Amino acid sequence: MNDYLASLTTEGVNAGTSMIDELTTEQMLALINREDATVPAAVAAELPAIAAAVEALHRTLASGGRMFYIGAGTSGRLGVLDASECPPTFGTDPLLIQGHIAGGDVALRVAVEGCEDDGDEGKALIDRIGVTSKDAVIGISASGSAAFVIEGLRRAGELGATTICIVNNKGTKLEQVSSITIAPVVGPEVIAGSTRLKAGTAQKLVLNMLSTGTMVKLGKTYNNLMVDMKASNKKLYDRALRMIRTTTGVDQEIAEVTLKQANMDCKLAIMMIKSGLDAEAASQVLSECGGSLKRAIRVCTKVM
């Protein structure tokens, strides 16, 4: 195991940052920034794999399945973050896209040492959350060696679920239990082994693509607007009104009245205005069009 870890690029020593503790503050920050600037290219090299993952996730969710992120430490926290932001952004059910971290929710705030090495708990988690062959599980591990993630993904595969991994090294143990591997290699960290830096940044970029790309394909946006959001606070209410006015051309008063009639559902309000239908009828057409606002509007336009 020590030889395996020693071979990982994420465990290497970065020759270009060896004197970081002797630099001025500005020089140090410029060095970190220069290293960070290499991350997008590493992610770009994995676009074919990311695209395959988005296609698989779209098929999974469109068929009634769910997405699960599992990880430990920084990787686990990033998965939980991405999952938790989907309901307010895209109006999804909180159970549709879930994030789980080794050590449980307490590990979101404090390090729970050793939990990433607990493969049995990884297996138990998959059974506990009820993963089935209809679902997809995304394992996240910079080193690709976290037993919690490896065994969790292995168990998900045994159940017939789609398995995807996000790692920052090639040829990892996690790849061996994944049907799709996304491996942006960012090289040794500014501080040796601190994968919350470039590796974590790469993971965040990949997660952004996975969830956003999947939601776009599911019709959760209209053009580039997040119309499936619910106006659940003042900021989102104001954003919903602006989107309604931008997409329909109505004035503030009509936008407010229609949003209220749509029970604060921005997409439904736009559909009502664009189609002239009431909330119930507009909702029915949206449902028949798989939730795609653009498709539903086109259907109504053809009928009219």
C-alpha positions as CSV (number, residue, x, y, z in Angstrom):
1,M,0.0,0.0,0.0
2,N,2.9,2.4,0.8
3,D,4.4,1.8,-2.7
4,Y,1.0,2.5,-4.2
5,L,0.6,5.8,-2.4
6,A,4.1,6.8,-3.2
7,S,3.4,6.3,-6.9
8,L,0.5,8.8,-6.9
9,T,1.1,12.2,-8.5
10,T,-1.1,13.8,-5.8
11,E,1.5,12.6,-3.3
12,G,4.5,14.0,-5.1
13,V,6.6,16.9,-4.1
14,N,6.3,20.0,-6.3
15,A,9.8,21.1,-7.2
16,G,8.4,24.5,-8.3
17,T,7.1,25.4,-4.8
18,S,9.9,24.0,-2.6
19,M,10.9,27.5,-1.4
20,I,7.4,28.7,-0.8
21,D,8.1,29.4,2.9
22,E,10.8,31.9,1.9
23,L,8.7,34.0,-0.4
24,T,7.0,37.3,0.3
25,T,3.2,37.1,0.8
26,E,2.5,38.4,-2.7
27,Q,5.1,36.0,-4.3
28,M,3.5,33.1,-2.4
29,L,0.0,33.9,-3.6
30,A,1.2,34.4,-7.2
31,L,2.8,31.0,-7.0
32,I,-0.4,29.4,-5.7
33,N,-2.4,31.2,-8.4
34,R,0.0,30.0,-11.1
35,E,-0.5,26.4,-10.0
36,D,-4.3,26.8,-9.8
37,A,-4.3,28.1,-13.4
38,T,-3.2,24.6,-14.6
39,V,-6.4,23.0,-13.4
40,P,-8.8,23.8,-16.2
41,A,-6.6,22.2,-18.8
42,A,-6.5,19.0,-16.8
43,V,-10.2,19.0,-16.6
44,A,-10.5,19.8,-20.3
45,A,-8.5,16.7,-21.1
46,E,-11.3,14.6,-19.4
47,L,-14.2,16.1,-21.3
48,P,-15.0,12.9,-23.3
49,A,-15.2,11.0,-20.0
50,I,-17.3,13.8,-18.4
51,A,-19.6,13.8,-21.4
52,A,-20.1,10.0,-21.0
53,A,-20.9,10.5,-17.4
54,V,-23.4,13.2,-18.1
55,E,-25.1,11.0,-20.7
56,A,-25.3,8.1,-18.2
57,L,-26.6,10.4,-15.4
58,H,-29.2,11.8,-17.7
59,R,-30.4,8.3,-18.6
60,T,-30.5,7.4,-14.9
61,L,-32.6,10.4,-13.7
62,A,-34.8,10.4,-16.8
63,S,-35.6,6.7,-16.0
64,G,-36.6,7.4,-12.4
65,G,-33.2,6.7,-10.8
66,R,-31.2,8.8,-8.4
67,M,-27.6,10.1,-8.1
68,F,-25.4,9.5,-5.1
69,Y,-22.0,11.1,-4.4
70,I,-19.8,9.3,-1.9
71,G,-16.4,10.5,-0.7
72,A,-14.2,11.2,2.3
73,G,-12.6,14.4,3.5
74,T,-12.5,17.2,1.0
75,S,-13.9,14.9,-1.8
76,G,-16.8,14.0,0.4
77,R,-17.5,17.6,1.3
78,L,-17.5,18.7,-2.3
79,G,-20.0,15.9,-3.2
80,V,-22.3,17.0,-0.4
81,L,-22.0,20.6,-1.5
82,D,-22.9,19.9,-5.1
83,A,-25.9,17.7,-4.1
84,S,-27.2,20.2,-1.6
85,E,-27.2,23.0,-4.1
86,C,-29.3,21.2,-6.7
87,P,-32.8,21.7,-5.0
88,P,-32.6,25.5,-4.7
89,T,-30.9,25.8,-8.2
90,F,-32.9,23.3,-10.2
91,G,-36.0,22.6,-8.1
92,T,-35.1,19.0,-7.6
93,D,-36.3,16.7,-4.8
94,P,-33.6,16.6,-2.1
95,L,-33.6,12.8,-2.3
96,L,-32.9,12.8,-6.1
97,I,-29.3,13.9,-5.8
98,Q,-27.6,13.0,-2.5
99,G,-24.1,13.5,-1.1
100,H,-22.7,11.2,1.6
101,I,-19.4,11.6,3.4
102,A,-17.3,9.0,5.3
103,G,-17.8,9.6,9.0
104,G,-21.3,11.1,8.6
105,D,-22.5,14.6,8.7
106,V,-20.2,15.5,11.6
107,A,-17.3,15.0,9.1
108,L,-18.5,18.0,7.1
109,R,-17.2,20.3,9.9
110,V,-14.4,18.4,11.6
111,A,-12.0,15.7,10.4
112,V,-13.0,12.2,11.4
113,E,-9.7,10.4,11.2
114,G,-9.6,6.9,9.8
115,C,-13.1,6.8,8.4
116,E,-11.9,6.8,4.8
117,D,-10.2,3.4,5.5
118,D,-13.5,1.7,6.5
119,G,-14.5,-0.3,3.5
120,D,-17.2,-2.1,5.4
121,E,-18.9,1.2,6.2
122,G,-18.8,2.1,2.5
123,K,-20.6,-1.1,1.7
124,A,-23.1,-0.6,4.5
125,L,-23.8,2.9,3.4
126,I,-24.8,1.8,-0.1
127,D,-27.2,-0.8,1.4
128,R,-28.5,1.7,4.0
129,I,-29.4,4.4,1.4
130,G,-31.1,1.8,-0.8
131,V,-29.1,1.9,-4.0
132,T,-30.7,-0.1,-6.8
133,S,-29.9,-1.0,-10.4
134,K,-31.8,2.2,-11.4
135,D,-29.4,4.5,-9.7
136,A,-25.9,6.0,-10.3
137,V,-23.2,6.3,-7.7
138,I,-20.3,8.7,-8.1
139,G,-17.2,7.9,-6.0
140,I,-14.8,10.8,-5.4
141,S,-11.3,10.3,-4.2
142,A,-8.2,12.3,-5.2
143,S,-5.9,9.3,-4.6
144,G,-8.4,6.7,-5.7
145,S,-7.4,4.7,-2.7
146,A,-10.0,5.5,0.0
147,A,-11.4,2.1,1.0
148,F,-14.7,3.7,2.0
149,V,-15.3,4.9,-1.6
150,I,-13.8,1.8,-3.3
151,E,-16.0,-0.7,-1.4
152,G,-19.0,1.5,-1.6
153,L,-18.7,1.7,-5.4
154,R,-17.9,-2.0,-5.6
155,R,-21.2,-2.7,-3.7
156,A,-23.1,-0.3,-6.0
157,G,-21.8,-2.2,-9.0
158,E,-22.8,-5.5,-7.6
159,L,-26.4,-4.1,-7.2
160,G,-26.3,-3.1,-10.9
161,A,-26.0,0.6,-10.4
162,T,-24.1,2.8,-12.8
163,T,-20.7,3.5,-11.2
164,I,-18.6,6.6,-11.9
165,C,-15.4,7.8,-10.2
166,I,-13.7,11.1,-10.0
167,V,-10.0,10.8,-9.2
168,N,-6.8,12.8,-9.7
169,N,-4.5,10.0,-10.7
170,K,-4.4,7.5,-13.5
171,G,-4.8,3.7,-13.0
172,T,-6.2,3.9,-9.4
173,K,-7.8,1.2,-7.4
174,L,-11.1,3.1,-7.6
175,E,-11.0,3.0,-11.4
176,Q,-11.1,-0.8,-11.2
177,V,-14.6,-0.7,-9.7
178,S,-16.0,2.1,-11.9
179,S,-17.7,1.9,-15.3
180,I,-16.7,5.5,-16.1
181,T,-13.5,7.1,-14.8
182,I,-12.9,10.9,-14.8
183,A,-9.3,11.6,-13.9
184,P,-8.0,15.1,-14.2
185,V,-4.4,14.9,-13.3
186,V,-3.2,18.2,-11.8
187,G,0.2,17.0,-10.6
188,P,1.9,17.6,-7.2
189,E,0.2,20.1,-4.9
190,V,1.7,23.4,-3.8
191,I,1.9,21.9,-0.4
192,A,2.8,18.2,-0.9
193,G,-0.2,15.9,-0.4
194,S,-2.7,18.7,0.3
195,T,-5.3,17.6,-2.2
196,R,-7.8,20.2,-1.0
197,L,-5.9,22.5,-3.3
198,K,-5.6,21.7,-7.1
199,A,-7.2,18.3,-6.8
200,G,-10.2,19.7,-4.9
201,T,-10.5,22.5,-7.4
202,A,-10.5,20.0,-10.3
203,Q,-13.1,17.9,-8.5
204,K,-15.4,21.0,-8.0
205,L,-15.1,21.9,-11.7
206,V,-16.1,18.3,-12.7
207,L,-19.0,18.2,-10.2
208,N,-20.3,21.5,-11.6
209,M,-20.3,19.9,-15.1
210,L,-21.9,16.7,-14.0
211,S,-24.9,18.2,-12.1
212,T,-25.3,21.2,-14.4
213,G,-25.0,19.3,-17.6
214,T,-27.5,16.6,-16.4
215,M,-30.0,19.2,-15.2
216,V,-29.8,21.1,-18.6
217,K,-30.5,17.9,-20.4
218,L,-33.4,17.2,-18.1
219,G,-35.0,20.5,-19.1
220,K,-34.3,22.3,-15.8
221,T,-33.3,25.4,-17.7
222,Y,-34.8,27.7,-20.4
223,N,-31.9,28.8,-22.5
224,N,-29.4,29.6,-19.8
225,L,-31.9,30.6,-17.1
226,M,-32.5,28.5,-14.0
227,V,-36.3,28.6,-14.4
228,D,-36.9,25.5,-12.4
229,M,-36.0,27.3,-9.1
230,K,-38.6,28.0,-6.5
231,A,-38.8,31.6,-5.2
232,S,-38.2,30.6,-1.6
233,N,-36.5,33.7,-0.3
234,K,-36.3,37.4,-1.2
235,K,-33.3,37.1,-3.5
236,L,-34.8,34.1,-5.4
237,Y,-38.2,35.9,-5.6
238,D,-36.6,38.9,-7.2
239,R,-34.6,36.6,-9.6
240,A,-37.8,34.8,-10.5
241,L,-39.6,38.0,-11.4
242,R,-36.7,39.2,-13.5
243,M,-36.6,35.9,-15.4
244,I,-40.4,36.0,-15.9
245,R,-40.2,39.5,-17.3
246,T,-37.1,38.8,-19.4
247,T,-38.6,35.7,-21.1
248,T,-42.2,37.0,-21.5
249,G,-42.0,40.7,-21.7
250,V,-44.7,41.3,-19.2
251,D,-44.6,44.1,-16.6
252,Q,-43.8,43.7,-12.9
253,E,-47.4,43.5,-11.8
254,I,-48.4,40.7,-14.1
255,A,-45.2,38.8,-13.3
256,E,-45.9,39.1,-9.5
257,V,-49.6,38.0,-9.9
258,T,-48.7,35.0,-12.2
259,L,-45.9,33.9,-9.9
260,K,-48.3,33.8,-7.0
261,Q,-50.8,31.9,-9.1
262,A,-48.1,29.4,-9.9
263,N,-47.3,28.9,-6.2
264,M,-43.9,30.6,-6.6
265,D,-42.9,28.2,-9.4
266,C,-41.0,30.3,-11.9
267,K,-41.1,27.8,-14.8
268,L,-44.8,27.3,-14.4
269,A,-45.4,31.1,-14.3
270,I,-43.5,31.5,-17.6
271,M,-45.5,28.6,-19.1
272,M,-48.8,30.2,-18.1
273,I,-47.9,33.5,-19.6
274,K,-46.4,32.1,-22.8
275,S,-49.3,29.6,-23.4
276,G,-52.3,31.5,-21.9
277,L,-53.2,28.4,-19.9
278,D,-54.1,28.4,-16.2
279,A,-51.8,26.8,-13.7
280,E,-53.3,23.3,-13.8
281,A,-53.4,23.1,-17.6
282,A,-49.9,24.6,-18.0
283,S,-48.6,22.1,-15.4
284,Q,-50.1,19.2,-17.3
285,V,-48.5,20.3,-20.6
286,L,-45.1,20.7,-18.9
287,S,-45.5,17.2,-17.4
288,E,-46.3,15.7,-20.8
289,C,-43.1,17.4,-22.2
290,G,-40.9,15.9,-19.5
291,G,-40.6,19.2,-17.7
292,S,-39.0,21.0,-20.7
293,L,-40.3,24.5,-20.8
294,K,-39.0,25.1,-24.3
295,R,-40.7,21.9,-25.6
296,A,-43.9,22.7,-23.8
297,I,-44.1,26.2,-25.3
298,R,-43.5,24.8,-28.8
299,V,-46.3,22.3,-28.3
300,C,-48.7,25.0,-27.3
301,T,-47.6,27.2,-30.2
302,K,-48.3,24.4,-32.7
303,V,-51.7,23.7,-31.2
304,M,-52.6,27.4,-31.3
